[in-house]
């Protein structure tokens, strides 16, 4: 079964309170829709800082959520000097501290993770693709720097666009570009 | 069969002529030995520059070779704005142009590649590990962000240290550290 790839660059989700601390009264505006229904990239960016360094231009995704989360790659983690766990989005129990810097102020939160490899699904997609009851799959890239990636979690939402999300480390290791197609093999 | 991982950060090999253009009369000194017999990291560094950006502190490896070669990751290629092919070391037929900047001068060479995943072997290692006549294998990382990587080429030399070389994209995608052990699976 084929699935198209969405490459997730490092980015930030914010809750209402942290958004206000970083951006004050600025209204969040949409830059562009993402493929997941309702999700969008805003026009706003923040910087993030760890013990070893600072990185600028982290995109703030919308809409606001119930939690603040900074998703980075392992490569980023060496630049920042942090050691985040690999976690599904929203699972922040042992997320590591990170400073987030906006135009209106800065905050430090236990919010930094490396996101798991995941595929967005909903009830209808699971039924159509014979994925009912499946927790995780493997995906294969055939060709130059090919690989089979384990532990690709199925992530449910009310209404999803069927897409594989990989971080920039996985994508670059396999020479993948946005919308490339991989094969679900297990 | 187990094999230990050596992570290759981006680096530069130089021929005698290019070494002189970049470093003049400076004698190349060893910083530390590498595991491959005779190979070493020198104390010298260069900068490399592509159409989109410059990166500093590329280590010059020794000894000098018959060719000049800049090995980068796909991640680096986006920073530099180059699109190098994936090639075995020394196969520079369609390597892409890159500028190399040293204290004594700068040069531009068709020298930039992404190195293939490879395992260093010699005749004795091939015999001991049942790898006689094998061109390439697959290697597996079990555990968090696990994967099977294809197209791991066996690279012969007169005397080798049996080790898997991966670039930083592959290593970071699989959360690997220097000297981690993977399994040769095919």
Interface residues (C-beta under 8 A of the other chain):
Chain A: X73 X74 X75 X78 X86 X117 X144 X145 X146 X147 X148 X149 X150 X151 X167 X168 X169 X170 X172 X173 X174 X175
Chain B: X73 X74 X75 X78 X86 X117 X144 X145 X146 X147 X148 X149 X150 X151 X167 X168 X169 X170 X172 X173 X174 X175
